[in-house]
């Protein structure tokens, strides 16, 4: 009987997107999909998804939406979210991909919007030009006295106000969701205390101006997330220095660690990551819309 031979890194793009999930999210593996549910946070979009192990056929997309509503939507998830990945060559250009015509038409027919994310994997880590900052790790909560830890975590948390590379306006933080960010940071504290995450902060002129997190799953896969630089201090190489420092430190502890990250296709962030030695691996497509059952208790 012949067996299908699969690449070792097949579906690694979706796996990178799930590395930072904590015990608050329930992950269930099936033959052709992975279900991710976070009952305590129906508004956590990356924590309430159906990850398909193969790109869906256009005629099957409506069926997957129905599956989402029946399994995750009943828990109150505020958005339908179905994801799949399409391989990219390592020399693919940093540009927005074109969706499959059939899938685009099928998605439009059921009210879904398609959004791509480029997942890149580290090939050879490149040392970036020096940046005018001091980068240091934030100690996990269980390692030192809670009070100084809280101050460091607070400094890292404040920078979430400037998440998103389109947010070059220092006043744009006024629209941030403070309650959800607090929940996210609490999850990150749990991961750090469990030795699954390390937060790094960049300081300039005595104050925090950037942050990054490296999360790993204890099974050889890590992901860089939450790379944020204050708008006033962008363009100085701070993001590159943060990512390089975080990855180098974790790979010193785990030399065989595979490291990935996600970026908006063609974005400034993707260009930074490519210069650091990350290469394209896959496009992860997210098909989403407001859930018809989002009002379910």
Backbone torsions as a table, in degrees:
resi	resn	phi	psi	omega
1	UNK	NA	125.9	179.7
2	UNK	-79.9	147.1	178.5
3	UNK	-120.9	146.2	177.5
4	UNK	-74.5	129.8	177.8
5	UNK	-94.3	125.6	-178.1
6	UNK	-110.6	148.6	175.2
7	UNK	-64.5	147.6	179.9
8	UNK	-62.2	-33.9	-175.7
9	UNK	-96.2	16.9	-179.8
10	UNK	-64.2	137.4	-178.5
11	UNK	62.2	21.1	178.8
12	UNK	-70.5	-25.7	178.4
13	UNK	-60.9	-47.8	177.4
14	UNK	-66.1	-36.3	178.9
15	UNK	-62.6	-40.1	177.0
16	UNK	-60.1	-38.8	-179.2
17	UNK	-67.8	-18.8	-177.5
18	UNK	-103.3	-1.9	-174.1
19	UNK	-58.1	-38.0	-173.5
20	UNK	-85.1	5.9	177.7
21	UNK	-69.0	140.1	179.7
22	UNK	-104.2	-174.6	177.7
23	UNK	-65.8	-10.1	177.7
24	UNK	-75.3	-16.6	178.1
25	UNK	-104.0	137.7	179.9
26	UNK	-100.2	121.3	-177.6
27	UNK	-114.3	121.9	-178.0
28	UNK	-121.8	129.2	-177.3
29	UNK	-101.1	127.9	175.7
30	UNK	-120.3	179.0	-175.2
31	UNK	-61.4	-39.5	-174.0
32	UNK	-124.3	8.5	178.2
33	UNK	-162.4	166.8	174.7
34	UNK	-122.5	128.2	178.8
35	UNK	-100.0	128.6	177.4
36	UNK	-119.5	122.9	-179.0
37	UNK	-130.8	138.7	174.2
38	UNK	-128.8	85.5	-173.9
39	UNK	-56.9	-32.7	-177.2
40	UNK	-76.0	-16.4	-179.6
41	UNK	-136.6	81.9	177.3
42	UNK	-64.9	-13.1	178.7
43	UNK	-93.6	2.0	177.7
44	UNK	-84.3	97.3	-169.7
45	UNK	-65.3	-43.7	179.4
46	UNK	-73.9	-7.5	177.9
47	UNK	-103.0	4.7	177.8
48	UNK	-138.8	84.8	-174.7
49	UNK	-144.0	160.1	163.7
50	UNK	-110.1	116.5	177.7
51	UNK	-99.9	114.9	-176.3
52	UNK	-87.0	139.1	-178.1
53	UNK	-79.1	-11.0	173.8
54	UNK	-140.8	151.1	173.6
55	UNK	-57.5	137.8	-177.2
56	UNK	-74.4	149.9	168.2
57	UNK	-72.0	145.8	-179.2
58	UNK	-51.4	-39.1	-178.1
59	UNK	-70.3	-15.4	-177.8
60	UNK	-95.1	-10.1	-173.2
61	UNK	-61.9	-42.6	179.0
62	UNK	-61.8	-35.1	178.8
63	UNK	-65.8	-39.0	178.9
64	UNK	-68.8	-35.2	175.5
65	UNK	-62.1	-43.7	177.9
66	UNK	-62.5	-39.1	178.1
67	UNK	-62.8	-42.0	177.3
68	UNK	-58.9	-49.0	-178.3
69	UNK	-60.4	-36.5	-176.6
70	UNK	-77.3	-25.6	-174.2
71	UNK	-109.9	-39.7	-177.8
72	UNK	-108.9	-38.3	-179.4
73	UNK	-60.8	-33.0	-178.9
74	UNK	-65.8	-17.6	177.5
75	UNK	-86.1	-0.6	176.1
76	UNK	100.8	8.4	179.3
77	UNK	-52.9	131.4	-173.1
78	UNK	-82.8	-8.8	177.5
79	UNK	-141.5	139.5	167.3
80	UNK	-71.6	136.6	179.2
81	UNK	-147.0	113.3	178.1
82	UNK	-121.1	130.9	-176.5
83	UNK	-126.1	152.1	172.1
84	UNK	-153.8	165.0	-179.6
85	UNK	-121.8	150.4	177.5
86	UNK	-124.4	125.1	-176.8
87	UNK	-59.7	147.6	173.5
88	UNK	-121.5	146.4	172.7
89	UNK	-74.6	152.6	-176.0
90	UNK	-65.1	-17.5	178.5
91	UNK	-105.7	18.5	178.8
92	UNK	-62.0	141.0	-179.3
93	UNK	-69.2	156.3	177.7
94	UNK	-81.3	84.7	-176.7
95	UNK	-149.6	159.4	179.2
96	UNK	-69.4	126.4	-179.7
97	UNK	-75.2	159.0	177.8
98	UNK	-97.5	125.1	-179.7
99	UNK	-69.1	155.3	174.2
100	UNK	-58.3	131.8	-175.8
101	UNK	-58.1	-43.7	-178.5
102	UNK	-65.4	-42.0	179.1
103	UNK	-68.5	-36.9	178.2
104	UNK	-62.6	-43.7	179.2
105	UNK	-65.5	-41.6	179.7
106	UNK	-66.5	-39.2	178.8
107	UNK	-64.8	-44.3	179.4
108	UNK	-61.4	-36.4	-178.0
109	UNK	-65.1	-28.8	179.9
110	UNK	-108.7	16.1	173.2
111	UNK	79.0	21.5	-179.2
112	UNK	-96.3	142.2	172.1
113	UNK	-102.8	137.1	179.3
114	UNK	-98.6	131.4	-178.8
115	UNK	-133.5	125.2	-178.5
116	UNK	-94.9	148.1	170.0
117	UNK	-129.8	132.1	176.1
118	UNK	-88.7	123.2	174.4
119	UNK	-98.8	126.2	179.8
120	UNK	-115.1	146.3	176.9
121	UNK	-115.8	144.4	-179.9
122	UNK	-70.8	129.6	175.4
123	UNK	-101.3	-72.4	174.8
124	UNK	-129.3	121.5	-177.4
125	UNK	-69.9	125.6	-178.0
126	UNK	-104.8	134.9	178.6
127	UNK	-75.4	123.4	-179.4
128	UNK	-81.1	164.4	173.1
129	UNK	-59.1	150.1	-178.7
130	UNK	-62.1	143.4	177.3
131	UNK	-114.9	151.2	-175.6
132	UNK	-79.2	55.2	-178.8
133	UNK	-141.0	161.5	170.0
134	UNK	-108.9	124.9	-177.5
135	UNK	-108.8	132.3	-177.9
136	UNK	-143.7	149.7	177.3
137	UNK	-75.9	150.4	173.4
138	UNK	-93.5	119.1	-177.3
139	UNK	-60.4	138.8	176.5
140	UNK	-60.6	151.9	-176.2
141	UNK	-57.4	-28.5	-174.7
142	UNK	-87.0	-0.4	-172.0
143	UNK	-94.5	-41.6	-176.9
144	UNK	-126.6	179.3	-179.8
145	UNK	-54.5	134.7	-174.0
146	UNK	-57.9	-33.2	-172.9
147	UNK	-63.8	-52.9	176.4
148	UNK	-64.8	-30.9	175.9
149	UNK	-61.0	-43.9	-179.5
150	UNK	-61.2	-38.0	179.7
151	UNK	-65.6	-42.3	179.2
152	UNK	-66.8	-42.7	178.8
153	UNK	-64.8	-36.2	178.0
154	UNK	-63.2	-43.0	180.0
155	UNK	-61.5	-40.8	178.7
156	UNK	-68.5	-35.2	-177.7
157	UNK	-69.1	-39.1	-178.5
158	UNK	-56.9	-33.0	-177.7
159	UNK	-67.9	-16.2	175.8
160	UNK	-60.5	-20.2	179.0
161	UNK	-60.1	-23.4	-175.2
162	UNK	-110.2	24.3	177.7
163	UNK	-67.4	141.3	179.9
164	UNK	102.8	121.7	-174.0
165	UNK	-74.0	-12.8	176.1
166	UNK	-82.0	-2.6	-176.8
167	UNK	-95.9	74.6	177.5
168	UNK	-90.1	-2.7	177.6
169	UNK	-89.4	116.0	-178.5
170	UNK	-59.2	-18.2	180.0
171	UNK	-92.0	0.6	-176.0
172	UNK	-69.1	-14.5	-179.2
173	UNK	-62.1	-17.4	-175.6
174	UNK	-63.6	-15.3	179.9
175	UNK	-98.0	3.7	-174.5
176	UNK	-72.8	155.6	-179.0
177	UNK	-93.0	92.1	-172.9
178	UNK	-62.8	-38.0	-177.3
179	UNK	-67.6	-41.9	179.9
180	UNK	-69.5	-38.6	177.9
181	UNK	-62.0	-40.4	178.6
182	UNK	-61.0	-40.5	177.7
183	UNK	-65.1	-43.6	-179.9
184	UNK	-62.0	-41.2	179.4
185	UNK	-67.6	-35.2	176.8
186	UNK	-62.8	-40.7	176.1
187	UNK	-62.7	-41.4	-179.6
188	UNK	-65.8	-35.5	175.3
189	UNK	-61.6	-40.8	178.5
190	UNK	-62.8	-42.7	179.2
191	UNK	-65.2	-39.8	179.2
192	UNK	-66.1	-42.1	179.0
193	UNK	-64.7	-28.5	178.6
194	UNK	-89.3	9.6	179.2
195	UNK	62.8	35.9	176.5
196	UNK	-114.7	-0.2	-179.3
197	UNK	-150.4	147.4	173.6
198	UNK	-133.9	123.8	177.8
199	UNK	-96.3	138.4	178.0
200	UNK	-122.7	141.4	-179.9
201	UNK	-126.1	136.4	175.2
202	UNK	-101.4	133.5	179.9
203	UNK	-117.1	141.0	176.4
204	UNK	-140.5	134.4	-177.4
205	UNK	54.6	32.5	175.6
206	UNK	84.2	1.3	-178.7
207	UNK	-128.0	156.7	179.3
208	UNK	-72.4	129.3	-178.9
209	UNK	-125.1	-7.0	179.9
210	UNK	-161.9	159.0	179.7
211	UNK	-150.5	157.6	174.8
212	UNK	-155.9	155.8	179.4
213	UNK	-129.9	137.8	170.2
214	UNK	-115.1	121.2	-179.3
215	UNK	-113.0	145.0	175.7
216	UNK	-139.1	162.0	-173.0
217	UNK	-105.6	8.8	-177.7
218	UNK	66.2	9.7	179.0
219	UNK	-123.4	19.7	174.4
220	UNK	96.5	7.1	179.9
221	UNK	-123.5	130.2	178.0
222	UNK	-126.3	163.8	179.5
223	UNK	-144.3	138.7	173.6
224	UNK	-92.6	129.0	-177.5
225	UNK	-138.5	167.7	172.5
226	UNK	52.9	46.6	174.6
227	UNK	-83.3	109.6	-173.2
228	UNK	-133.1	132.4	175.1
229	UNK	-127.2	134.9	177.9
230	UNK	-56.2	136.5	-176.3
231	UNK	-53.1	-35.5	-177.7
232	UNK	-66.7	-23.7	-173.7
233	UNK	-109.8	14.9	179.8
234	UNK	-78.5	158.5	179.5
235	UNK	85.3	7.9	-178.3
236	UNK	-107.6	4.1	-179.5
237	UNK	85.8	14.2	-175.8
238	UNK	-69.7	-43.5	-179.8
239	UNK	-60.0	-45.1	-179.9
240	UNK	-62.1	-41.2	179.5
241	UNK	-65.3	-40.6	177.8
242	UNK	-61.5	-49.2	-177.4
243	UNK	-65.0	-45.2	-179.7
244	UNK	-60.4	-44.6	-178.7
245	UNK	-64.0	-44.3	-178.4
246	UNK	-64.4	-45.4	-177.9
247	UNK	-68.1	-44.3	-179.0
248	UNK	-60.6	-42.0	-179.0
249	UNK	-65.3	-43.1	-178.0
250	UNK	-71.6	-36.0	179.2
251	UNK	-73.0	-20.7	171.8
252	UNK	-65.7	-36.1	177.8
253	UNK	-80.5	-35.4	-178.3
254	UNK	-130.0	85.0	-174.6
255	UNK	-58.7	-28.3	-177.3
256	UNK	-93.7	7.7	-178.2
257	UNK	-63.0	129.2	171.4
258	UNK	-90.1	132.7	-174.6
259	UNK	-121.7	130.8	177.2
260	UNK	-131.6	172.9	176.8
261	UNK	-162.9	161.8	178.3
262	UNK	-113.3	147.7	179.1
263	UNK	-148.7	152.7	172.7
264	UNK	-65.2	130.4	-176.9
265	UNK	-56.3	130.1	177.4
266	UNK	75.7	7.3	-175.3
267	UNK	-80.1	168.6	174.5
268	UNK	-58.7	-39.6	179.7
269	UNK	-61.8	-44.3	-179.6
270	UNK	-61.6	-39.7	179.8
271	UNK	-64.7	-37.7	177.0
272	UNK	-62.9	-46.6	-177.2
273	UNK	-65.1	-37.3	178.0
274	UNK	-63.2	-39.5	179.4
275	UNK	-67.1	-23.0	179.0
276	UNK	-84.5	-5.0	177.8
277	UNK	108.4	8.4	174.2
278	UNK	-84.8	141.6	-179.4
279	UNK	-124.5	152.7	-179.6
280	UNK	-60.5	142.4	176.7
281	UNK	-122.6	-46.5	-177.0
282	UNK	-160.7	157.5	166.4
283	UNK	-98.6	123.9	173.4
284	UNK	-97.2	117.8	178.4
285	UNK	-94.5	131.7	174.1
286	UNK	-112.5	124.6	175.4
287	UNK	-107.1	119.6	-173.5
288	UNK	-143.6	158.9	174.3
289	UNK	-163.3	166.9	174.3
290	UNK	-61.6	140.7	-178.6
291	UNK	-81.3	136.7	177.3
292	UNK	-71.2	-16.0	-178.9
293	UNK	-110.6	18.8	-176.2
294	UNK	-64.4	-17.6	178.7
295	UNK	-87.3	-1.1	179.5
296	UNK	-65.5	130.8	-178.7
297	UNK	-61.2	NA	NA
